[in-house]
Amino acid sequence: MESEIRSGADIGRSIRAIRSARGLTQIEASELAGIDSTYLSKIEQGRTVSLLEHQLRILRRLGARITISYDSDSDTDDTTTANSKSMKTKKA
């Protein structure tokens, strides 16, 4: 799965899609992340993204393209690897 990220809400939607694909509830995912489930809910809904919106706007105006790619067959761990879960910044 790969999604282009143009806004903080896009990141929230990607988090929800990945969480759902892994069969996790918001409570389970929030426990894995060490955050409150209500905060995860706000993230997935794109309601807590103002700083992120500014950072993404700057990157886009500098010509960057941001994507999230996810291999649903990978194991769950705390690390991010290039072949399984990644957030990439590419020059457009």
C-alpha angles and dihedrals in degrees: 000000000000128000130182112232116219099151143016088257088060089057090050091051090049091051090051092048093049092045091050093046089055090050094242127147119224089254093054093046093046090051090051090050095043094237135115115271092233089057091050088051090054091048092051090049091050092242099129104049112101097117091040090051090058092048092049092047090053092049093048092049089051088057099258124144115205122202136173117213125186133186106210091202094064125107122252114255141138095256130086116222131188093237101046117024121006146154108212131191113205129183108244 
